[in-house]
Amino acid sequence: NAKITIFNRFGKLVAEIPIDSNGWNGTYNSKLLPSDDYWYNITLVPADNNKPIINKKGNFSLLRR
């Protein structure tokens, strides 16, 4: 149930990644995205239903060389 979502600077969803995957390769529809700022939302659902769902938000810069 845990996942990571990544958005571009306009708020468009560019990736939805399972938490146990190898990560994001910087593409959208198999095309390389440009160097830019992106935002993420991480949702962690604890196995214990008595604990609250954890949401973390932040941003990062994708750099291409």
Helices and strands as residue ranges (DSSP letters): E 3-7, E 13-18, E 27-28, E 31-32, E 36-44, E 54-62
